[in-house]
Amino acid sequence: MNEPPLVYFRPKTAAEYLGISIATFWRLVAAGKIPTAKISPRATVCKKEDLDALVNFEL
């Protein structure tokens, strides 16, 4: 089967995608509402599907 590729966003891009500030993004991460992964000591990413799930849940 052909599965769509996973799309990952860095925090600033994720905040822009959600239409929120970077501070609000980090508050949601701290609250456990947005799962993230550290891919290096200075790089954090989150999956687009997790952001979409948050938006769909909030509506």
TIDREN-304657 format. One line per field, with one value per residue (C-alpha): residue number from 1; x, y, z. Coordinates in steps of 0.001 Angstrom, whole numbers, plus 500000, padded with zeros to 6 digits. Layout:
! residues N
resi: c(NUM|...)
X: c(X|...)
Y: c(Y|...)
Z: c(Z|...)
This chain:
! residues 59
resi: c(1|2|3|4|5|6|7|8|9|10|11|12|13|14|15|16|17|18|19|20|21|22|23|24|25|26|27|28|29|30|31|32|33|34|35|36|37|38|39|40|41|42|43|44|45|46|47|48|49|50|51|52|53|54|55|56|57|58|59)
X: c(500000|500992|500997|501319|504659|504805|505096|506935|506923|509413|507780|507629|506070|503658|502511|501962|500078|497767|497418|498766|501790|504954|504360|500906|502408|504886|502096|500134|503255|503791|500126|500581|498178|500823|503270|506780|510013|513583|515567|518739|519683|518514|515743|512174|509499|505847|503771|501268|498695|498959|498343|495376|493967|494229|492391|489675|489291|489008|486247)
Y: c(500000|503582|505492|509268|510524|511825|515581|517118|520756|522697|524687|528051|526506|524461|527593|529380|526345|526419|530209|530644|532321|530378|530945|529367|526478|525787|526060|523394|521208|521638|520741|517539|518556|518536|515626|516505|514650|515861|514938|516566|518569|521776|520537|519636|518513|517531|515572|517340|514645|515472|519151|518258|516037|518920|521271|518696|517950|521643|522227)
Z: c(500000|499458|502718|502734|504024|507567|507760|510687|511775|513852|516702|514908|511792|513912|515740|512417|511083|514121|514042|517577|519118|519833|523569|523308|521355|524182|526789|524889|524744|528510|529118|527110|524342|521595|521560|520413|519742|520193|517095|518413|521501|519808|517506|518427|515974|516029|513531|511309|512081|515813|515057|512846|515606|518083|515717|515027|518754|519658|517088)
